[in-house]
C-alpha cells in the first residue's frame, strides 16, 4: 500500500457536531475540505461547512439562498415516495431532471495554537452572495502574498459551478472580486509568488465531449483576469486517477521544482492524493508525477462516512521538510496528517 | 412564421465544391459559419472549412494533426462493421467510448466586391497549431478595433474545446495569443469597443451538473486575460431555445442598446437565430430578448443537408439599418440574408 502519510492520532480534528448551525432550523451535516493558512502565530482552517434543514420524516429537504424570500433563504422539500425523486448520489437531489445540492455550504474559520486542537468560529465567515452563489460556496484555497490573503473558492448556483475570488488582510473586511473562472470550474489554487512576472493558478475545468476533468494552468497579470490556459495533467486510463483529478492547496517551492499535492479519483469515486513536480521557471512543464498515490483512504473514518473512500486536501502548512495536510475524510470530517517533502520527492524518483 | 430575414436569391454563396482541399487525399466536406469583416473596400469571410480523408468503402476515416507523424497529420480509419463504432451524430466518430471529430476544420478567407459573389483563397489562412488545436479550429468571430483584427475561434483537441485568440493587421502576419477561455467554451464574440474602460466579450461555457450551455459576459483589461464572468442568458424550457444558446458575431451599437444576434437550439437540434438587446453602459443588463426566432431554418438548403434544420450566424456587416448576416445552412454551405435593425428592435418591443 503506497501511503506516505502519518495521520494524527487525534483525528478527526473537526466534526459536524463541533459547529454551531448558521441559523435556526438547520443541521450541520458535513465539515470538510479546509483552506489552510498561518496567521498571527496560529494555524487557521477556512472550512467548508455544509448544512441542511432539519429533516422531516417522509421527506428530504434542502435549502437555497433567495434574496426575494423571507430571511434570504428558501427551503425545498420533496416527498421520499415521489417517483420523480432520485437520491442515488448523497450529494445531490435530482427531482424531475433538475439538480439541487442536498446541502448548502458556507466557509467558516477555525484556529489552533498547536495545529491539532481547533476552536471553531460561532458564525459563518463567508456565505454565498448573489446569483452566482445561490447554492453556496465550497472548498476554499488560501494563498498569502505580501500580507494579503487570496481566497479562491467554488461558487455554486443554478447558473453553474465556477471559481470566485475574495481577498482580505485582516479576516474582518473582505473584498469580493467576482467570478474569475467561468463554469464548469473548481479546484483553483494560486501559486504563492509570481513566476516570470505573472501570477499563476491551477484550475480544473471539465472538458465535455472532448477532454475531461483535468488540471489546467493559467496566468494572470492582476489575479482577477486569467488567460494563457494550458492543460497540465490528464486522467490516466485504468489507474487510480482514471476518472478525474484536481489541484490541492498552493504549490510548495522546493529546490527541485514546484511540488503540488493533488487529488484524483477512479470510476468507483475513490479519492486519493498524488504529487506533481513542476519546473520552477515554467510550471507548465511537468517534471514528475506520482505513479501511485501518496495517500489513500485507509483509516476507518476515510473509508466509511457520508461519501466513503475519500481523502481530499486543499490546504496545508509547511515546516522545513514537513507538510501538515488538513483534509476532508469521507466528505464529512476534517483530519490531519504529515508528509515528508523528501519522501514525496523520493517517491517521484527525484 | 417568425422570420425577419430576406435571403439572397444567389444562395448558397460558398459550397464545399468551391474550395480546394488543403492537401492531397482530403475532401472538403463542409463550408460554414464564417467570421465576417470589411477591409479595403471588400467584404471578407473567414470561413470554417471542414475536411476529411477521401473515404474508402467499408470504412470511415478521419484526420487529426500530430507533430510526430509524417506530414504532421495522422489518418484514423475504422471498419464500418466494427461493433465498437457509433456514427449516430454525423459530426463525431465515437469508437469504444473515445470521441473523434468526423472532420478537421481550418479557417480560410473568401472575399467579395458585392457581398454576394465570393472568391475563395487557394490555401488555408489559419490551421490548428499545437496541443490545444490538434482537432482543428472552428467558427471564428472577427472584431476590428483601431486597425487590428481580433479573431476569436474554437480550439479543439483531445484536451477539450476552448477559445483561442489570434490578431492581425494585414491578414498576412498573425499573432497567436493562446487559449483565452478554458474548456468547455466556444461562441466568443468581442464587443467592438471598450465599455467602462474594459473590453467585453460574450462566451458560451457549459455548466455541467448545474447550469447549461448559456451565454455569459466577461471583461478584460487587455483582451488576453478575462474575468468578472456573469451569466447573461439561459435556456428557456419548452421553447425554441430550450437546449442551448450562444452569441453570434460582434454586437451592434444602436441608440437603444447593444444588439446581439444569437443562435439557439431546441432538443431536436433545430438551430434558429434570436436577438438580445443590452444596456449600452452595462451590457450585463438585458433590456429585451426575442420571444420568437428572428430567423428559422425554412429554405430547403437550411432544412436538408449535412446537419439539417440549422441556421447559424457568427458574422455580419452593417449598412445603416441593414444587417447582412452570413450564415451556415445545414452546417454545410454558406448563405447570406439581410435583416433590418428597426424590424428586429420592433420585434423586441423597443
Contacts between the chains, C-beta under 8 A, distances in Angstrom:
chain1	res1	chain2	res2	distance
A	92	B	209	7.7
A	99	B	209	6.1
A	99	B	210	5.9
A	131	B	231	7.1
A	132	B	230	7.4
A	132	B	231	7.0
A	135	B	210	7.0
A	156	B	210	6.6
A	157	B	210	6.9
A	157	B	211	7.7
A	158	B	210	6.0
A	158	B	211	6.7
A	159	B	207	6.6
A	159	B	210	7.5
A	159	B	211	5.1
A	159	B	214	6.9
A	159	B	231	4.1
A	159	B	234	7.2
A	160	B	205	6.8
A	160	B	207	3.1
A	160	B	208	7.8
A	160	B	210	5.6
A	160	B	211	2.8
A	160	B	212	7.6
A	160	B	214	7.4
A	160	B	231	7.2
A	161	B	207	6.9
A	161	B	208	7.5
A	161	B	209	6.7
A	161	B	210	5.6
A	161	B	211	7.1
A	162	B	229	6.4
A	177	B	227	7.6
A	178	B	227	6.8
A	178	B	228	4.9
A	178	B	229	7.1
A	178	B	230	7.7
A	179	B	227	7.5
A	179	B	228	7.2
A	179	B	229	4.3
A	179	B	230	7.2
A	180	B	227	4.9
A	180	B	229	7.4
A	181	B	182	7.2
A	181	B	229	7.4
A	182	B	181	7.2
A	182	B	185	7.2
A	182	B	203	7.0
A	182	B	205	4.5
A	182	B	216	5.5
A	182	B	218	7.0
A	182	B	229	4.1
A	183	B	205	4.7
A	183	B	206	7.0
A	183	B	207	4.4
A	183	B	208	7.4
A	183	B	210	7.9
A	183	B	211	5.2
A	183	B	216	8.0
A	184	B	184	7.3
A	184	B	205	7.0
A	184	B	206	6.6
A	184	B	207	5.9
A	184	B	208	4.3
A	184	B	209	7.2
A	184	B	211	7.3
A	185	B	182	7.2
A	203	B	182	7.1
A	205	B	160	6.8
A	205	B	182	4.5
A	205	B	183	4.7
A	205	B	184	7.0
A	206	B	183	7.0
A	206	B	184	6.7
A	206	B	208	5.2
A	207	B	159	6.6
A	207	B	160	3.1
A	207	B	161	6.9
A	207	B	183	4.4
A	207	B	184	5.8
A	208	B	160	7.9
A	208	B	161	7.5
A	208	B	183	7.4
A	208	B	184	4.4
A	208	B	206	5.2
A	208	B	208	6.3
A	209	B	92	7.7
A	209	B	99	6.1
A	209	B	161	6.6
A	209	B	184	7.2
A	210	B	99	5.8
A	210	B	135	6.9
A	210	B	156	6.6
A	210	B	157	6.9
A	210	B	158	6.0
A	210	B	159	7.5
A	210	B	160	5.6
A	210	B	161	5.6
A	210	B	183	7.9
A	211	B	157	7.6
A	211	B	158	6.7
A	211	B	159	5.0
A	211	B	160	2.8
A	211	B	161	7.1
A	211	B	183	5.2
A	211	B	184	7.3
A	212	B	160	7.7
A	214	B	159	6.9
A	214	B	160	7.4
A	216	B	182	5.6
A	218	B	182	7.0
A	219	B	225	7.7
A	220	B	225	5.6
A	221	B	221	7.6
A	221	B	222	7.2
A	221	B	225	6.1
A	222	B	221	7.2
A	222	B	225	7.5
A	224	B	227	4.6
A	224	B	228	7.3
A	225	B	219	7.7
A	225	B	220	5.5
A	225	B	221	6.1
A	225	B	222	7.5
A	225	B	225	3.6
A	225	B	226	5.5
A	225	B	227	4.0
A	225	B	228	7.8
A	226	B	225	5.6
A	226	B	226	6.5
A	226	B	227	6.4
A	227	B	177	7.6
A	227	B	178	6.8
A	227	B	179	7.5
A	227	B	180	4.9
A	227	B	224	4.6
A	227	B	225	4.0
A	227	B	226	6.4
A	228	B	178	4.8
A	228	B	179	7.2
A	228	B	224	7.3
A	228	B	225	7.8
A	229	B	162	6.4
A	229	B	178	7.1
A	229	B	179	4.3
A	229	B	180	7.4
A	229	B	181	7.4
A	229	B	182	4.1
A	230	B	132	7.4
A	230	B	178	7.7
A	230	B	179	7.3
A	231	B	131	7.1
A	231	B	132	7.0
A	231	B	159	4.1
A	231	B	160	7.2
A	234	B	159	7.2
